[in-house]
């Protein structure tokens, strides 16, 4: 029994996932980050973190369940507040899905109002402003992304489009390993 315990202790001390030596969180080395364990394989989804943030928004207390909510891309928290990424767009997509699952009316802002039949497929979306009709929404949910050493800090806000009043807000910290598949993280 002591031999098995000794073997297990040796294996754990030799394992890079439990090493005390600090290493970076670069895309090529997700095994450790200082003293923290970072799984090489996981089943965590971005949608799970978004679900928690939507629940913390407490939107139902604002009486908005029947009003159209628009969702915009999340942007990097920098001097321009105009740079988005695959992560920012994916956050918006996940917030749209979660709001609908929780019973809120969500406006699709990228719909052209028709289907364009092309050789590569039938397309109903566009990012060209002239192809997308203006939609009426009471408010918009969007937010900022901050790349911190601990992970990605997401600050979500729901605000009234008429007067910019913040109706609800929530924040969350998403570990880098959860979104590594979305491309290079800062």
C-alpha positions in Angstrom: 0.0 0.0 0.0 2.9 2.4 0.8 4.4 1.5 -2.6 1.2 2.6 -4.4 1.1 5.8 -2.4 4.7 6.5 -3.2 4.1 5.9 -6.9 1.1 8.2 -6.9 3.1 10.9 -5.2 5.9 10.7 -7.7 3.5 10.8 -10.6 1.7 13.9 -9.3 5.0 15.7 -8.5 6.2 14.9 -12.1 3.0 16.0 -13.7 3.3 19.4 -15.5 -0.3 20.2 -14.6 0.6 20.3 -10.9 4.1 21.9 -11.2 5.0 24.8 -9.0 7.1 26.4 -11.7 5.3 29.4 -13.2 4.6 29.1 -16.9 2.7 31.3 -19.3 -0.8 31.0 -20.6 0.2 31.1 -24.2 -1.9 29.0 -26.6 0.8 26.3 -26.7 0.9 25.7 -23.0 -2.5 25.4 -21.3 -1.4 22.9 -18.6 -0.4 25.4 -15.9 -0.7 29.0 -15.0 1.5 29.5 -11.9 -0.1 27.5 -9.1 -3.5 27.1 -10.8 -4.6 24.0 -12.6 -5.8 24.6 -16.1 -7.4 21.6 -17.8 -6.2 20.5 -21.2 -9.7 19.1 -21.9 -12.9 20.5 -20.5 -16.6 20.6 -21.0 -17.1 24.3 -19.9 -19.0 26.4 -22.4 -19.1 30.1 -22.9 -22.9 29.8 -22.8 -22.8 28.6 -19.1 -21.0 31.8 -18.1 -23.4 34.0 -20.1 -26.4 32.2 -18.5 -25.1 33.2 -15.1 -24.7 36.8 -16.1 -28.2 37.0 -17.6 -29.6 35.6 -14.3 -27.7 38.3 -12.4 -29.0 41.0 -14.7 -32.5 40.6 -13.1 -34.1 41.9 -16.3 -37.5 40.6 -15.3 -37.7 43.1 -12.4 -37.5 45.9 -15.0 -40.8 44.9 -16.7 -39.1 44.2 -20.0 -40.4 40.7 -20.7 -42.7 41.9 -23.6 -40.4 44.6 -25.0 -37.9 44.0 -27.8 -34.3 43.9 -26.6 -31.5 44.3 -29.1 -28.1 42.8 -28.5 -24.9 44.3 -29.8 -21.4 42.9 -30.1 -19.2 43.3 -27.0 -16.2 45.5 -27.5 -12.7 45.7 -26.1 -12.4 48.2 -23.2 -10.0 50.6 -24.9 -10.0 54.3 -25.8 -12.3 53.8 -28.8 -14.9 51.2 -27.6 -15.3 50.2 -31.2 -13.1 47.1 -31.6 -14.8 43.7 -31.4 -13.6 40.2 -32.1 -14.9 36.7 -32.5 -15.2 36.6 -28.8 -17.3 39.9 -28.7 -19.6 38.6 -31.4 -19.9 35.2 -29.7 -20.8 36.8 -26.4 -23.6 38.7 -28.2 -24.9 35.5 -29.8 -24.9 33.7 -26.5 -26.7 36.6 -24.7 -29.3 36.6 -27.5 -29.9 32.8 -27.0 -30.0 33.0 -23.2 -32.4 36.0 -23.2 -34.8 34.0 -25.5 -34.5 30.9 -23.3 -35.5 33.0 -20.3 -38.6 34.3 -22.1 -37.5 37.8 -23.3 -38.3 39.2 -26.7 -35.1 39.7 -28.6 -34.7 41.7 -31.8 -32.5 40.2 -34.6 -30.5 43.2 -35.8 -28.7 41.5 -38.7 -31.8 40.2 -40.5 -32.3 41.6 -44.0 -36.0 40.8 -43.9 -35.6 38.5 -46.9 -33.6 35.5 -48.0 -30.9 35.9 -50.6 -30.4 32.7 -52.6 -26.7 32.3 -53.6 -24.6 29.5 -54.9 -23.0 28.9 -51.5 -26.3 29.0 -49.6 -29.5 30.8 -48.7 -28.6 34.0 -46.7 -30.9 36.0 -44.4 -28.2 38.0 -42.6 -26.1 41.0 -43.5 -23.6 43.3 -41.9 -24.2 46.0 -44.5 -26.3 48.7 -42.9 -28.2 49.6 -46.1 -29.4 45.9 -46.4 -30.7 45.8 -42.9 -34.0 47.6 -42.0 -33.9 49.7 -38.8 -35.5 47.7 -36.0 -37.4 49.2 -33.1 -36.1 48.1 -29.7 -36.7 49.6 -26.3 -33.2 48.9 -25.1 -29.9 47.3 -26.0 -27.7 44.8 -24.2 -24.0 45.1 -24.8 -20.8 45.4 -22.9 -17.1 45.5 -22.7 -14.3 42.9 -22.6 -11.1 43.3 -20.5 -8.2 40.9 -20.9 -6.8 40.4 -17.4 -4.3 38.0 -16.0 -7.0 36.0 -14.2 -9.2 35.7 -17.4 -11.6 37.7 -19.5 -13.6 40.2 -17.5 -17.0 40.8 -19.1 -19.2 43.7 -18.1 -22.7 43.5 -19.6 -25.2 46.4 -19.6 -28.8 46.7 -20.6 -29.7 50.3 -21.3 -32.7 52.3 -22.6 -32.1 53.6 -26.1 -34.2 56.7 -25.5 -32.2 58.2 -22.6 -29.2 55.9 -22.2 -30.3 55.0 -18.6 -28.7 51.8 -17.5 -31.5 49.4 -16.6 -29.4 46.4 -15.5 -25.8 45.3 -15.4 -23.8 42.2 -14.5 -20.2 41.1 -14.8 -18.4 37.8 -15.0 -14.9 36.4 -15.3 -14.4 33.8 -18.0 -11.2 31.7 -17.9 -9.0 31.8 -21.0 -9.2 28.1 -21.6 -13.0 28.4 -22.1 -12.6 30.7 -25.1 -9.3 29.6 -26.5 -11.0 28.0 -29.5 -12.2 31.5 -30.6 -8.7 32.6 -31.7 -5.8 34.5 -30.2 -6.6 36.1 -26.9 -4.7 39.2 -25.9 
